[in-house]
């Protein structure tokens, strides 16, 4: 705690004035003017209080001698154990620019458009729980100073020939990059920290512990080597983008391929500095899972996990479905075979969506989307601390972005069936139905295989029920009974199966919108104390 030199009160950092302020006598002081003996800039460590959660072993540090009663990482309402510790001194810090009121207003504005989130996330008492935490980052400084020779070419037509001239394009490159930042805490998920970016590196100031007064800070536990190559890759891509825009190279097609691009531009990491960035942090706990709401303390950007309330979602779906049903009955006549066909296509679409969701849950379960946590897990199992991103993961991430195309195709198919249902059903009676059945069986096999590998997914019954319902519908269509009753039975069974799958999809979506409690495989609380 920093004492006011006038009255002895507790000095805390005041965001609007960017100074230390005393709540008792109103004194304002420069953060660099008030220092303890242990705060000297030439020292590599500073003294602070470390609070440790007994449930998840998450750690935060504070400059104030106050009892912490809430864990920001796991949402536990518990008295955190504390100890005095010397922590590694960061080099830079970006002080909070957005006040708590700014943070609450930005979050409330985002929640106004989130119709399906649980009501607790919009509760003013819950929103008031935002806590200002400085998150540790590695900030990389990259330099590129070298003579560069790039391959370029120009093509033009001459008579019946296309002639291509090849050139060696040379120049002197002198570039400097500051501000490529990656979070240095395994408690802070990469997808959240990346979404909160960017921070303006122009507002970096030299660190002094007095900036932490009135706030908390997370402890850094990720080595700077983890993200060094990522920062170098960003610097290389940025320089290539600038080179392409240079007038001298504008008429050439540049060949920027090659495995040794790092050496080609002379990219070197000048330094990796431990930096603290401001984040307003809030956690929402529901049983064994946690959702986070974060606000960039410099820009006010909001990033939040948004679980869905099943009751709200089903009610909204019913409200939307009723007018759509009325409109369809006004303009179209849905005959029983067409209705059964639409139900089967919906079952196939919902099965594909379910497999996609299981894949996403599986990736989250093994921390594929968070390199820092993955590396910490490897360390605990005695494996290598570093691993490059493999081509397999890159290809899987690219495929993930394209997974929406099958769904769009099936929706178009549904529209065609609605508009030209009778004609399509007559023409495809011997082709379309067996294809739907085979595709559904393939989905079932893939889904069961994936289900066995993902412990967090529940609801395989709906998947099996849907396949059985599609099989019954296909048999009904192939036997082509005269009565409409079998078609209605097939349609009702399949639509019920669709409902089962979509309920499971909604229920399991919350496993993606929320996260497992951040114990990081720890047993028995804090094993680092």
N, C-alpha and C positions, 0 to 999 in steps of 0.2 A: 504494500500500500504506500502511495505517495502522499505525504502530509503537506498541507497548505502552510507556507512559511508565516502567514499572518494569524491564522486561528487554529492550526493543527488539524483541520478537517481533512476528509478524504478527497484528493484530487482525482477527477476522472476526465477522460478525453471527451471534449464537446464537439460534436460533428459540425454544427453550423459555423462555429468560430474557428475550428481546426486548432484549438488550443486546450490545455488542461484547465478545467474549471472547478472551483470550489462551490459546493452546493450550499454552504453555510454563510460565507462572507462575500461570495460573488467574484472572488479574485480569478483572473485569467492569466495564464503563464504559458510561455513557449515550451513545447514538449522537450526541446533540447536544453532548456534552462534548469530543469529539475532532474537530477540524477542521484542515484545511490552510489555508494562506493563500488558496488559490483557492476554498475552500468557503464563503466568506462569503455569508450569505443574501441580501444586497442585490445580488449579482452575478447576471447573467442566464445565465452559462455556468459550467461546471465542467470541470476537466481530467481526462482519462481516457485509457485505452488502447483503441484501436479495432482489433479483429481482423477481417480480411477474408478470406473463403474465395476462393481462386484459381479454384475451379471454378464456383461459382454466384454469386459476388459478394455473398453474404449477409454482413451485418455485425452483430457483437455488441460491446458495450463491457464493460470490466472495470476494477475499481479495483486489481486485483492484478497485480504484475509477474511473470506466469507464462506459460509457453509453452502456447498452446492447440493441441491436436492433433486436434480432432474438430469438424466443422461440424454444428451442430444442425439446420440447415435442409435440407441435401442429403445428410447422412449420410457425407460423404467423410472418410476417415481421412487427413488431410493436415495439415501444419504451416501454420497460418493466418498470413498476413503481418500485421504490427502497426504501428501508428503512434500517436504521441501526438496527441490532438485535443481541442479545446474543444467540448463538446456543449451544446446548449440545455438549460437547467436546468428540470426539471419543477417544478410547484408543489406537487403532493401525491404521496404514495406510500402504499400499503398494504403493510406489511412481511409477510414470510412468516409464516404461522401454523402451517402443517403442515410437519413435518419430512420429510426424505427417506424415513425408515422409514414414516411415515404414508402418504406417497405410494405407496411400493412395495406396501404392504398393500392400499390401495384399488384399485390397478391389478390386483394379483394376484386380488383378489376378483372383479373384473369379468371377468377372463380365464377364471376357472373355469367360467363359463357360456357361454363362446365356444368351442364344440366344434370348429369348422371352421377356425379361424385356424391359420397355420403354426406349427410347434412352436418356431421361433425366438422368437416373441413371448412365449412362456411360459418361456423360458430364464432362470434366475436371473442369469446373467452379463449378459444383455441388459437385464433389468429394472434392474440396478444402474447402468445408464448414464443414468438420469434426471439432468437438469441443471436447476438453479434459474435461471430467467431472468425478469427483470422486463420485462413487455411494455408498450409505450407505448399509452396510451389518451387519447382526448379525453373529458373529463368536463364535461358541460354543466350550467349553472345557469339554470333558467327561472323567470321571474316572470310572474304574471298579476294585474294590479291594475287593475280597470276596472269601470264600471257596465255590467251585462249585461242585454240584453233578448232573451228567447227566445220563439219561437212555440210555443204549446201549445193543446191542444183537449180537450174532453170530449164524448162522445157518449152519448145515452140514447134510449130508445124512448118515444114518447108516442102511444098509439093505434096507427094504421097507419103512423106516420112515425118515422123515426130522425132526431133533432135533434142537430146538432153545434154546440157553442159554441166560438168561437175566442178565445184570450186572448193578451195580451202579458204575459209573466212577467218581472219585473225584479228585480234584486238587485245587490249589490256583491260582486265577486269579489276575493279577496286570497289568492293561492296562490303557493307557492314550491317548486320541485323541484330537488333536488341528487342527482346520481348517475347520470343517463342517460349511459352510457359506450359508446364505440365505439373499436375498436382503431385505432391510428394507424400501423400498420406494414403495408406491402405484403407482407412476408414471412409474415405471420400471416393465414391464411384467415379470412374473415368467418364462415363457417359453424361453424368451430371456436370462435372467440372468442364468438359468440352463444350457442353451446351451453354454454360454460363459465360463462356468467352465471347468476345475478347475483352481483356483489360488494357487500358491505355498505359503503355510503359513510360510515356512522357511524365506521368505523375508519380513515378517511383521516387522515394526519398530514402535517405540513409536511415537504417533502423535504430530506434532507441526504445528501450522497454516501456517508457512512459506512454507510448501510443497504445499499449495493451490495457492500460488502466480503465476499468469499466467494461472490458470485453473479455472474451476467452480466446484461446488459440489452440489449434490442434497440433499434435506432435508429429514431426516428420519421421517416417520410417522406410522410405523408398530411396534407393541409391540413385544418384544422378545418372549413372550409366544406362539405366533402364530406358530413358527417352532420348539419349544423345543422338542416335541414328535418325530418329523421327525428326528432331530439330534440324539436323543436317539436310535431310530430304526436303523439308519445307524451304530452307534457304536455297537449295539447288533449283527447285521448281519456281521460286519467286524470281531468281536471276534469269532463268530461261524465259519466263514470261516477259521480263523487261527487254531481254535481247531480241525477242521476236518483234517487239514494238519499235525497235530502233530503225530509223529511216535507212541507214546503211545496209540493213539486212532485210528490208521489207519486201524486196523483189525476189528473194530466194526461198526455196523450200528447204528448211533446216532439218538435218538428220540428227535428232537428239537421242537416238537409241545407243545402247552400249552399257555394259555392266560396270564400267569404271568411271561413271559420271562424277563421283566424288573427287577423284584426282583430276578429272578434266577441268573442273572449275577451281581447283585449289581450295576447297572448302575445309576450314578448320574451326574447331570449337575453341574460341578464345577463353571462355570461362563459363562455368555453370554456377549460378549464384542462388543460394537459399533465400527465397523471398516469401513474404506473407501478403496474401490478397484478402480483401474483406468480403465476407459472405454472411448474409442473414439466414439463419438455419432454423428449421422447424421439422419435427418428426411426428408422425401419426402412427400409433401402434394398434394393431388389431390381431389379438391372439399371438400367433408365432410369426407374424410378418410385420414389416415396417414400411411406411411410405415417407418420402422426404419432400419438403418444399424449401426451395432455396431462392434467394434474391441476391443478385450481384450488388455488393455494397458500394460499388463505384458508379455503375451505369443504371441500376434499377431493373435490370433484365430478370424475369421470373422464369424459373425452371422447376416444375413440380411433377411428382408422380401422381397420377389420377386414377385411383381405383374406381370401379363402377358399383353403384348400389343396385343389386338385381331387381329389387322392388321398383325403383324409379325407372329402370330401363324397360322392364316388362310393361309398366303402366304407359310409358311414352310410346312403346311399340304398338300397344293396343289402340291408343289414340290416333296414331298415324295409319294403322291398318284399316280401321273402319271406313274412312272416306275413300281410301283406295279401293276397297271392296265394292263400295257403292258405285264408284266411277266405272269399274270393270263391268258391273252388271248393267250399267246404262248403255255401254257401247259394244260389249262383246257377250257372246253366249258361250260359257264354258261348259262343254259337254263332258260327261264323266271320263271318257278316255283321255281327253286333253288335260283335265284336272289331275288325273293320275300321272300323266307324263310330266307335268310341271312339278308335282310332288317328288317324283323320282330324280329329276334334274336337280331340284333343291337339295335332296339328300346327298347327291354326289358332290355338289358344291360345298355343302356343310362338312362333308367328310374331308375334302381337300383342305378347307380352312382349319379343321381340327388338327390335321397332320402338321400344317404350317405352325400352328400354335404350339404343338408338342415339341417341334424342333426348336422354336424360340425359347421355350421353357428349359429344354435340355441345354441349350447354349448358356442360358443364364445360370443354370445350376452348377455348371463347371467353370463359370467365370470367364467364358470366352470373350465377353464384351468388356472385361476389365483386366488389363494386363498386370496392373500393380497387385491386385488381390491374387491373381493366378501365380505370380512370381512368389508372393509371400507363402502361398500354399506349397509351392515347390521347395522353398527353403525349409519349411517344417518337415517335409518328407525327405530331406537330404538330396534333392535334385539340384540341377544347375539353377543359378539365380537369374540368368538371362537366356532368352530364346528369341530369335528373330521370327517375325510373322511369316508363316509359310505361305507358299503359293496356294495351297489348298484352302486356307482360311480366307485369302483374298478372293478366290473364286467363289467360295460359299457366300461371302458378303455381297458379291456382285449378283449372285443368283437370288439372294434374299430380296434385292430391290426389284426383281422382275417377277416375284411370285404373285403379284396382283393380276398378271395377264390371263392366266387360266380362269380366274374368277370373272373377269370382264367378258371373256369368250362365252362362258356359260350363261351369263346374264343376257347377252345378245341372243343366244340360243333360245332362252325362255321367251324373249320378246317375239321371236319368229314363230315359236310354237303357239303363243297367244293369238297372233295375227293370222297365221296360216295353219292353225293346228290340225284341222281335219285333213288337209292335203298332205302335210308332212307325215302325219301318222299313217296314212294309207300307203305312201311311198316307202316309208322306212319301217314298216311293220316287221320285216324280216332282217333288218340291219341295225336300226337305231337301238332297239330294246336289248338285243344281246350285247351290244357295245356298252350300254349303260351298266348292265349287270357285270360284265367283265371288269369295267373300270371300277365299279364299287367293290368287287372282290379284291382287286389289286389294292385299293385304298385300305380295305380291312386288314390285309396281310401286312402292308407297310405300317399301318397304325398300330397293330398288335406288336410288331417288332420294336417300334419306337416306344410304345407304352411300357414295355418291359425294361427299357433302359432309363426311363425318366420316372423317378420315384414321386415327384411332386404332382403328377397328373392323375386325376381321378375321373371316372365316368366312362369306362370302356363299354358298359352295358348299352348305352345309347348308340354307340358305333355298331355293335353287333345287331341290335334291334333294327337299325336303319338298313343294314345289308339284308337281313331277313325280309323286311318289308319290301325292299326293291325286288328281291327274288320272287316274292308272291305276286307283286304287280306285273313283273315280266311274264310269269306263267299265265296270269289272267289275260294279258294282252295277246300272247301267242295263241292261246286257246280261243280267243275272240268270242266270248259268250254273247248271246243276244240281249240278255237282261242287263240293265244298268247297275243292279245291286252289287255284283262282284267288283265293278270298277270303283264304286263308292267305297267299298270295304278296303280295296287296295290303296285308294287315295287317302282315306282316313288313317290307316295304319302307317303309311309313309309319312304323312304330315305329323303324326304323333312322334314318330322317330326323329323327324327334323327338329321338333320342339325339344326333345330330349338332348340332342346334340348341341343345339344352340344354348340351352341352359348350361350344359357342361362348358361350352366355349366361354360364356360370360363368367362362370365361376372360376375357370382356370385363367381367364384374362387377368384377374386380380393378382395372380401369382407373378405376372409380368409387370403389372403396374405397381406392385409392392415387392419387397425384398425380404429374404430370410434375415432373421436377427443377426447382426454383424459380429458373431463370435469368432469368425475366422478359424474354426476348428479348435478353439481353445476349450479346455476342460477345467472346471473348478475356478473360474474367475481369472484374476490377474496372475499370470505365470511369469511376468517380467519384473515384478516388484522385488 
